[in-house]
Amino acid sequence: MPRHNAKGETEITSTVGNTYTGLHASDGTINYVINDGSTYTGFRHPSGAYNGVITTSRAATQHPNGSAYIILQADTVGYTPVG
């Protein structure tokens, strides 16, 4: 089961994606490969993680290339998926 922060948002772990990591990190967070929107396409990365693109808006949940939009937390310590 995913780990959530005090606001109820799902916490994620940013992974590089150069080795197989799977969907869940050992601490219960969800693995995402953060990209700029041009590197990877689709929701799933070959490493088993999800693909994510950083955004500052909650207007949409998915980048045009299929990656999930990810919001950098205000304290810049972590990320949460939009939605």
Secondary structure as GFF3:
##gff-version 3
##sequence-region A 1 83
A	DSSP	beta_strand	12	15	.	.	.	ID=ss1
A	DSSP	beta_strand	30	35	.	.	.	ID=ss2
A	DSSP	beta_strand	50	55	.	.	.	ID=ss3
A	DSSP	beta_strand	68	72	.	.	.	ID=ss4
A	DSSP	beta_strand	79	81	.	.	.	ID=ss5
###
